[in-house]
Amino acid sequence: MRAFVRLREMVSAHGELAAKLAELERQMASHDRHIRSLFDAIRELMEPPEKPMPRIGFKPRGDE
């Protein structure tokens, strides 16, 4: 009888542990997505600017 009670306690404890582990995995996946988007934003800021747009309007002679 005691063996079955102990077995039930162990299964219960492992179930709680499995639930906590699943929660941690879900949180890590969320953090990974946020970190990845942060790195993408940093890489985008590190890229050289695109070719500047030509000036519109009056262009004095000799500045060509």
C-alpha positions, 0 to 999 in steps of 0.5 A: 500500500505504501508503495502505491502512495509513494508512486502516486506522490512521485507521479504528482511531483513529476507532473508539477516539474514537467509543467514548470519546465514547459512554462520555462520553455515557453518563456525562453521562446518568447525571450528568443523572439524579442532578442532576435528582433532586437538584433535585427533592429541593430543590424538595420541601424548598422547598414550604411544609408542609401544613396542620398536623394538629389537636391530639388530646386535651384542649382547655382552654376559651378556646383555641378 
